[in-house]
């Protein structure tokens, strides 16, 4: 069992939820990376906006993943 920073022991249910959140974040990251790759070089203003949005989402989700992995 993992310990929290305040020395509280993580329950099996909490661990399962944490692992599920991690898997969801990894799937989100993969989805947005794929969308960005498929978009390629934007040809319209809408595609350029999508590209900016996907890049921002990748950064946010990447930061979330790093913090989740550090919290283990």
C-alpha positions as CSV (number, residue, x, y, z in Angstrom):
1,X,0.0,0.0,0.0
2,X,1.2,3.5,-0.8
3,X,1.5,6.2,1.8
4,X,0.2,9.8,1.4
5,X,2.5,12.7,2.3
6,X,0.7,13.0,5.7
7,X,1.5,9.3,6.5
8,X,-2.1,8.1,5.7
9,X,-2.2,4.7,4.0
10,X,-3.9,4.6,0.7
11,X,-6.8,2.1,0.5
12,X,-7.2,-0.3,-2.3
13,X,-10.2,1.7,-3.6
14,X,-8.2,4.9,-3.6
15,X,-5.3,3.3,-5.4
16,X,-7.7,1.9,-8.0
17,X,-9.2,5.4,-8.5
18,X,-5.8,7.0,-8.8
19,X,-4.7,4.4,-11.3
20,X,-7.9,5.0,-13.3
21,X,-7.3,8.8,-13.3
22,X,-3.8,8.2,-14.5
23,X,-4.9,5.9,-17.4
24,X,-7.6,8.4,-18.4
25,X,-5.1,11.2,-18.5
26,X,-2.7,9.1,-20.6
27,X,-5.6,8.3,-23.0
28,X,-6.5,12.0,-23.3
29,X,-2.9,12.9,-24.0
30,X,-2.7,10.2,-26.7
31,X,-5.9,11.4,-28.3
32,X,-4.9,15.0,-28.5
33,X,-1.4,14.1,-29.8
34,X,-3.1,12.0,-32.5
35,X,-5.5,14.9,-33.4
36,X,-2.6,17.3,-33.6
37,X,-0.7,14.9,-35.9
38,X,-3.7,14.3,-38.1
39,X,-4.4,18.1,-38.4
40,X,-0.9,18.6,-39.9
41,X,-0.2,22.1,-41.2
42,X,-3.4,24.3,-40.6
43,X,-4.9,25.7,-43.8
44,X,-7.8,27.6,-42.2
45,X,-8.3,29.8,-39.2
46,X,-10.4,27.0,-37.6
47,X,-7.6,24.5,-38.0
48,X,-5.1,27.0,-36.6
49,X,-7.4,27.5,-33.6
50,X,-7.7,23.7,-33.2
51,X,-3.9,23.4,-33.3
52,X,-3.5,26.0,-30.6
53,X,-6.1,24.3,-28.5
54,X,-4.6,20.8,-28.8
55,X,-1.2,22.1,-28.0
56,X,-2.5,23.8,-24.8
57,X,-4.4,20.7,-23.8
58,X,-1.3,18.5,-24.3
59,X,0.6,20.8,-22.0
60,X,-2.1,20.8,-19.3
61,X,-2.5,17.0,-19.4
62,X,1.2,16.5,-19.4
63,X,1.6,18.6,-16.3
64,X,-1.2,16.7,-14.7
65,X,0.5,13.4,-15.5
66,X,3.8,14.6,-14.0
67,X,2.1,15.7,-10.8
68,X,0.2,12.5,-10.6
69,X,3.4,10.4,-11.0
70,X,5.2,12.5,-8.5
71,X,2.4,12.1,-5.9
72,X,2.9,8.3,-5.9
